[in-house]
Amino acid sequence: MHTTNPKDKDDALRELNELGTDAVPSLVMHLGAKRFEDRENAQRAIAVLGPDALSELASHRDDLNAEARRRLDQLIDQIVAPKSPSILKQLQAADAVS
């Protein structure tokens, strides 16, 4: 069984914070990766970015396989649900542009 070193997780989070939303397209593509661990890691990383990732998420939805779309929809629900209606408007606007 593969275990992840906590230091590796800290390094990954630090790198993610430095990249910010620039990392989203790559992470979105990993939502449909063959390896379960890769899909899970991408989903967690996008969740960390939260609302900042919403417009990027919407713009990539049509390019994904069914598994990746399901995960993407879960992320959007997770990010949007506790937020105000203005976040929903941002997401709808971004989706209309793509």
Long-range contacts (C-beta under 8 A, 24 or more apart in sequence): 2-37, 12-41, 12-45, 13-48, 16-45, 16-48, 16-49, 20-49, 20-52, 21-49, 21-52, 21-53, 21-56, 23-49, 24-49, 24-53, 24-56, 24-57, 24-60, 25-56, 25-60, 28-56, 28-57, 28-60, 28-64, 28-68, 28-72, 29-60, 29-64, 29-68, 31-64, 31-67, 31-68, 31-71, 31-72, 32-64, 32-65, 32-67, 32-68, 32-71, 39-67, 39-68, 39-71, 42-71, 43-71, 43-74, 43-75, 46-75, 47-75, 47-78, 47-79, 50-79, 51-79, 51-83, 51-87, 53-79, 54-79, 54-80, 54-87, 54-90, 54-91, 54-94, 55-90, 55-91, 55-94, 57-91, 58-91, 58-94, 58-95, 58-98, 59-94, 59-95, 59-97, 59-98, 61-95, 61-98, 62-98
